[in-house]
Amino acid sequence: MGIEYRYMAALTLLAVISAASASAQDPSAPPARIAPLGLQSVIDTALDDAMKHTGLAREELEVVSAAAVTWPDGSLGCPKPDVVYTQAPVPGYRVVVQAGDLLLNYHANEKGRVFLCPSIPVARPVPRETR
């Protein structure tokens, strides 16, 4: 195999991966917040969003649980109808915030995409060890 063939094959593979990744995005979903890497950053982002979502002060919010997890697929435990997701485990985080009578479930991937999930997640993550 020549170098040009390998180069073209690599570019084609890259294009296929990019297209698959783009198709997994839900264009109707509200924009997710982006947090720097790490559980504490995800917690901070979740608390900031919970304040905006509920109108409560940060002191009125309580982090019930926060953990590094592995989501079963690219939906991060919150699949939407008619959306295609990667079917591979995704490392990430789950943060549960108590806001008055509300329990807010925040899901995130390891890259820092943080979003509010419905109160009853469809898929449960598997705990994982942090580095």
N, C-alpha and C positions, 0 to 999 in steps of 0.2 A: 504494500500500500504506500502510495506517495504521500508526501507531507501535505499537498493541497487537499487530497481526499480526506485526510484526518482532520484538517482544519475545517473543511466544509461540514464534516460529520459532527464535529464539536459545536459549530455554530447552529446547525439544525437542532441538535439536542438542546441547546440553550434556548432556542426559540420555542420548542415544544414545552419545556419546563416553564418558561415565562407565560405562555398562553394558558397552561393549566393553572398556574397560580392566579392569573387574572380572572379566570372563570370561577374561581372559588370565592371571589369577592362579591358581597351583596350590595349592589348599587343603591338599594332602598334603605339600607341600614344607616342610622345616624353615625356621624364620624366618631371613631373611637379615639380616646385620648392616648397619647404616646408618652410612656414613662421611660426614663433611663433604665438600664438593666438592673435587676436586683429586687428582692422581695420588699425591702423598705420603700423603695421608689414606687412600687406598685401600690403599696398600702397608702402612701401619701397621695398618689393620684386618685385612688378610690375615695379617700376621705374628702379631697377637694371636690370631686364630682358629687359625692353624697351631700355636701353642703349646698351645692348649686341645685341639686335635684329636690332636696327637701326644704331648703331655706333655714335649716338649723345651723347653729354655730358648731365649730369643730369640737368644742368641749361637751356638746350634747350628743356626740356620736361615740360609739364604742366599737372597737374592732373585736368581734366575737371570735373569729378565727382567721388565720392567714398561714398559707402553706405553699410550698413548691409542690406541684403535681404534674402528672402526665395525662393530658387529655387524650381520649381514644381516637380522635380524628381532628381535622382542620376546623370543625365547627366550634371547638373549644367548649363543648358541652351545651351549646345553644343553637342547634341547627334550625334554619328557617326553611319553610317549604320551597321547593323548586330551586334550591341553591346547591350547586355541586361543591363538595369539599374534598380535600385530600383525605385519603383513607389510611393514613399513617399516624402513629402516635405523635403527639406534639407536646414538648415540654413547656410548662408554663406555671401559672400561679392561680390560686383562688383565695379571695378575701371576702369575708362576710362582715358587714357593718350593721350594727343595730342603730336605727335612727327613730327614736320614739317607739311606736308600735310596729314599725317596718323593719324587716330584715332585707338588706340589699346585698345581692350576690354579684360580686365583681369577678370576672374571668379575664385572664391575660395570657398571652403567649410569652415565651422567653425573651422575645425581642422588645417587649414593652407595650404592646397593643393592649389597652385596658378598656373594658366595656361593661356596662350594667347588663346582667342577664336576668330573665324573668325569675320570679321567686322560686319556681320549681324547675331546676335544671333538668334537661332531658337525659343527659349523660353524666355519670359520676366519674371524676378523675381518680387516678391511682396516685397515692403519695409517692414522692421520690426523695432521694437524699440530695441535699444541696452540697455544692462544692465547697 
